[in-house]
Amino acid sequence: RAYGIAGVLRLKSGPYLLLIIEATVVAKIQGNYVYEVKKVEALPVLEKKGMRGVDEKMVKADKAMVAAVENELTNGVYFSYKMDLTRNLQRRMQHPRAEGLWSVVDSRFLWNGFILKELIDRQHKGWVLPLVCGYFTARDTIVKEKTVRISMLSRRSSRRAGARYHARGMDEKGNVANYVETEMIVETEFFQGTIRKSNTCPHPCTSFVIVRGSPPVFFEQKPDPKQYKPKLNLRRRTNPSLAPFRAHFVSLVRQFGKVSIVNLVEKKGSEAVVGQMYEKLFENMMPAEDVVSAAERDHQSSITLPGAAGGGGGEGRKGVTTMRRYKPGLLSRGVLAISRDDVHFYWFDFHTECKKMRFDRISLLLDQAKEDIDEMRFFSNLFLDDVRAVPEEVIEQLREEREERGGEEGESERGTEKEKEKEKEEEKEREG
């Protein structure tokens, strides 16, 4: 028995078909089961040419590669037959799937994209099963005697992925290491019936998204068996870092509108040099009049929304980037101006401020970013154009609020008309 095909792996000794032979249900999100891959088996597919020209050394090397891939695909990897795990709720609602899950996946979070290519190219699209690396879970709770399901979905980017100390900072395209998008979905049973007739979300739910990743700076941290925490070294110290840095944030502003950066690296010690460069690049990116050139926009169009500011999975939450509301059509003007109002930067030395388990001092950061936090929004499917089966009490409340606003507007308009009539009378008196 197999749960699906993870892909086709082509090696020197021949192709291997990667089958998911063990999986367990870990969550039910929006009515769809989410499975975690537990075991993958690689089946050799003997081609017509057979094994000619393949020696034992080559076969041994290929077996080691197969074992590594099998292990990688069982390390926090998930899939769903009906729900696109690569996209958050808002994007799924705006662009429902057409031919199949593979047709609308976000390539950033598609973990088996490379090994699926052969199946797609050969038009075996019915066998394509998108895999996502990260963490997925769901829990039910009771709020005011109503059942509420809270789901946590973390998607890890396949771009600039790597183990701790081997993947750090950003690349030439602005992709950052260990970039993760985390989404919290809250589903309720408050409404009877279906709000939107779509398998993307069969009942009322809301979504809040944050992203994080390694600091968008060119740096490295080579493993050293003699040191528990290897030294950080900058690979570049001048302007060549600015173009990918800007591309990184242009991408985020394209997707989310306004961006709030929280940089949690230490202000002293070995990490300080990375934090200082981060701050310097941010300042250099934001002159008084800063407009992205056409060349930079063309460069950015080749990379789909790269990573965000922050620290990687093994970096101890260095730099979480929190997104604000999504503004559709923000770039319809063709030229994107990044101003200080679009991107805010906060440097909070987490380890110093919260040492000795003083996590209550996070309040210092919350106070600094209060204005940004107050403006943050979440996505909801409750009031879309095709809302159905909304309770009468909710409809009545909305109607009353609308009438109140209408009454206020009417009084304002009547007041304006009286003022105009009074002005006309005064003019006539002066003319007389």
Disulfide bonds with the S-S distance in Angstrom:
Cys201-Cys205 2.18
